[in-house]
Amino acid sequence: MPDAPAPAFSIETAWLVQATYAPDAAETRTPFRARHLERMARLKAVGVVIEVGGFADVSGSVILLRVRTEAEALEICRQDVYMQNGVWVELRARAFGRVRLDDAV
């Protein structure tokens, strides 16, 4: 059986932000969780957030953002209710080369 042709792709620069939770985040995030998730869902719906989620051990979150600069990525996270209320205690951003199928978002 012949190999299928490779799909057309491009490399998209995105920003991967790692947000570290406070040691007591499993408890302190509860009153803010719905607002945090609603905001992330809105940002995902408009294409700013590509993917977002937290580690099962409640040690941190990963947010993959479609923005131009590290400063923009960090500012989006600084505006989050988790950062503003001490649920997240540290943010780190790195440029990320995302393989993107040309017919996909």
N, C-alpha and C positions, 0 to 999 in steps of 0.2 A: 504494500500500500504506500503510495507516494506521500511525502510529508506535505501537510497543509501549509499554504503560504502564511508567513508571519503577518499578523495584523499591523496596520500602519500605527506608528506611535510617535510620541514626542516626549521630551523631558521638560517637565514644568517645575520651576523653582517655587517651593513653598517654604513655610517656616514651621518647624516642629518645636513646640513649647512643652517642656516638662515642668509641671507644677508640683512642688512637694507639699504634702499635707502636714499640718501640725500633729504632734503625737496624739492629741485627744480629738482628732478630726472625726472619728466615727461617731462621737457624741455631738460635737459642736456644729457639724454641718447640717444636722437635722432641720433646724428652723429656716435654713437658707437653701436647702436642696431643690425645692420646687422652682424657685426663682432662677437658680443657676441653670437647671436643666432646660427651663423654658427659654432662657436667653441663648443657650447653646443651640437649641433646636431652631430658633429664629435665624441665628447666624448661619447655620447649616442650610436652611431653606433658601437663603439668598446667595449661597455659594462662598461666603467668607470662610466658614469652617468646612473643611473637607471631611475630617473625622475627629471624633472626641470620645474620650472614655477614661475611666479610672481603673487603677489596678485593684484586683479583688482583695488585697491585703490592706486597703485604704492607706497606702503609702504615698500615692501621687496620682496625677492625671497626665494624660498626653493629649495635646490639642494640635492638629495639623491645620494650618491657616493659609489661605490664599491671599496674601498681602505682599506689598513690595519690599518692605524693610523690616529689620529686626525690631526697630522702635515701634512700628505699627503693631507687630505681633504682641510685643510685651504690653503695649498700652491697652489693647483689647482685653488681655488677661488681667491687667491692673484694675480695669473697670468692672470686673466680675465681682459679684457679691461674696464669693469665697475669699478672694484676696482682700477685699475691703473689711472683712470680718474675722480675719485671722485663721480661716480654715486652711488656706494655702499660705505658706510662709516663705517660699522661695520660687522664683521663676527663672528658667534657663531656656534660651532660644538658640536654635541652630538652623542654618539653611539646609534644605532637604531637596534632593533631586527626585521628583516623583515621576515614575513612568506612567504616562497617560495614553490611553488609546485615542487616536485622533477623532473617532466618532463618539467618544464618551466625554463626560464632564469630569 
